[in-house]
Amino acid sequence: MINPEGRRGLFITIDGIDGAGKTTLSNSVAAVFHKLDPLITKEPTDRNEWGRRLRRTTKEGRLPKDVEIDFFHKDRLDHLENEIKPALSKARIVICDRYVDSTLAYQCDNAEEADLLYEQMSPKILVPNVTFILSCDVQTGLDRIAKRDGFVKNAFETYETLEKARNIFLSRSNQHYIHIDSSQTEDLVFRVTMNCLLKSFDFLSNFMIREFRSEDETNNISTFSTKRAIA
């Protein structure tokens, strides 16, 4: 939807392994576009029985693989219909911390299986306008988790699980994916994200709450697979 001010709904998802910087980046982008009343949300949600049960797996242990996939999909459909789509219809920016790519990365065993699962899920879900995949090596992610939460790991934060997930995230490719090297500083990751957003969705520049440096000042920021996002 586009309103008279030139605003339109924009669906942004941010994904990557634990410790990649998703939540930090989500909050930073939302702060810049405060005028657009952005919705920051995440998956799994806490709005239904499936999402709440999935959240408990971090402490209670993982569910069987097919059950996790089923619960994530049901939680996502409810999330879309009752939170994401209504916000987009009001020309709000929606920033989702984890989306379908996390399901593929953590519930599948390899990239081929992830592709097949996505083919099954995609007809019923909403494709984001842009998906940022934040990539760092597993040890960097674990070090950040330890600094943030101490040395208590949840069921998804083993080295083997994160390495498998990282490889699947790296394999994700389509027009709406932008991969960013998040082993760099938070500020550099934020700046390259903003440059990608402003280049792909020029209407956003009218609603920023502060000035942003030009693209020339971020030429040293490392990105890869930076295909232009679909509008």
N, C-alpha and C positions, 0 to 999 in steps of 0.2 A: 504494500500500500504506500502511496505517495500523498502527503498532505499539502495544503496550500503553501507552506513554508519551504517546500522542496525536500522535506524529510521523507524517508521511506524506511520500512522495516528492513533490518539487516541481521542475518543469522550468522554469528561467528562462533566457531568451536575451537577449543585449544586442547591439544592432547599431547601425550608423551608419557614416558615412564615416571614412576614415583621419584620425586626429587628433581624433575626436569625444570620446574619453575612455572607450572601452569597457573596456580592460584595467584602467585605474585603478578604475573603478566595480566591475568584477567582483571585484577583490581586496578592495575595501572592504566589499562586501556579504558576501563569504565570511568575512571576519574577524569580523564581528558575530555570525554564526551558526556560529562555530567548534565549538560543542557538537554540532552536527548533522553534523559530519564532511563538509562540503560538497565536492563534486567540482567543481573549476574545470577546464574544458576549452575547446578552441577548434577552429575550422575555418578552413582545411583542417587535417587532423590530420597527424601524422607516423607513424601506425600502419600505413599500407598504401602500396602503390605509387602509388595515385592521389593521395593526399594529399601524399606526398613530392614527386611530380612537380609538383603545383600550387604547392607552396611554392617550388620552384626558379624558377618563372616570374618572381618578383620580381627575380631577378638575370639570368636567362637570356632573358627576353622571353616574351611571352604566346603561348599556343597558339591554334589556330583556335577560334572561338567554340563550335562544336558539340562539340569535344573538351573544352573547359573545362567546359561544362555537364554532359557525360557523366561526367567525372572527379569533379566536385563531388558529383554525385548518388550515384555509387558509393562515394565516400569517406564521405558522410553515412549511407548505409545501413549500412555497416560500423561506423561510429561509434555509431550507434543500437543495433545489435544486440549489440555487444561491450563497450560502455563505458557509454552513457547509460541504457539500459533496465535493465541489471543493477544500477546504482547506485540507480535509482528503486525497484526491487523491494525494496531494503534500507532504504527510507524515508529516503534521503539527498536533500539539495538538490543539484541539478545546475545549475551556472551556466556557460552556453556563450557564449564570446566569438566572435561571428559564427555565423550559422546560415543557413537557407534564404533569408532576406531579402537577405543579401549576394550570394548567387548571382543573385537576381533583379536587384539593383541594379547589379552590375558586369558581368553577362553579357547583360543585355537592353538594348535601345535606348530604350525608353519604358515608361510605366506600363501601357499596354494589352498589350504583349508580356509584361511581367512577370506580369500577371494570368493570361494564358494558360499561361505556363510553370508557375505555381504550381498551376493546376488539374491539370496533367499530373503534377506531383510529389507533390501533397498526399496522394493515396490511399496512398502507400507510406511516408510519413514520420510522425513523431510531432509533433502540434501542441503547442507549449509551453503551460504554464499561463499564462505572461505573457511578452510580448516588449517590452522597452524599446528604443525607437528614439531614440538620442541625436542631436540635430540642432544643427549649427552651420554657419555659412557656410563656404564652401570656403577662403577666405583664412585664416580662423582655424584651420582644420584644417591647412593647409600651414605656417602659422607654428609650430604646436605640433610638427609633424613635424620641421621644421628645428631647433627647439630640442632635440628629443629625439635626433635621428639625424644632425644636421648637414644640409648641403644636398644630400646624395645622395638622389635620389628613385628609387623603384622604378617598374616598368611601370604600376602602378595609381594612381600618385600625381600624375598630370598634372591641371591645372586642369579641362580639358574632361571627363576621365573622372570626376572627383569631383563636378562639377556635375551630370552626368547621373545619377550614382548618388544624389546628394542628392535630386534631384527624384523619383526612384523611391521612395526611402525615405519621403519625405513623403507619397507617394500610398498607402502601405500602411495599410489600415484594416480592422479586424475587432474582435471583442469582446476579444481577448487582447492587443491592441496598446496601449501607452502611450507617447506621444511626449513627450520632455523637451527643453527648450532647454538644450543643454550648452555654450552660449557663456558661461554663468555659471561661478562658481567650482566647483572640485571638491567642496567641502564642501556647497554648496547643491544641486548635482546629486545628491549622495549622500543628503541629507536628504529631498528630495522622492521619491526612489526608495524609501527606507525607509518613508515614510508611505504610499505606494501599496501596498507589500508588506504592511504591517501592517493596512491597511484591508481588503485583499482576502483575506488569509490570516491570520486572527486567532490561529491556533495558534502562529505564529512567535514571538509575544511571550513565550512560556514558555521559549524557548531562546536568548535573546539574552545575550551575555556582558557587556553594559554597558547602562546606561539610555539611552534615546533621547528626545530632546525631543518634546513634544507637537506635534500637527498645527498648533495655533494659532501656533506659533513659526515655521512655514514657510509662512505664508499669502502671503508676498511672493515666493515662488519661482514662476517662470513655467513653466507647462506648457500643453500643448495636446493635443486629442484624447485626454484622459485618461478613456477608457472603462473601467469596472470590469473587471478581469481575471476570467476564469472560474476557478472553484475546481477 
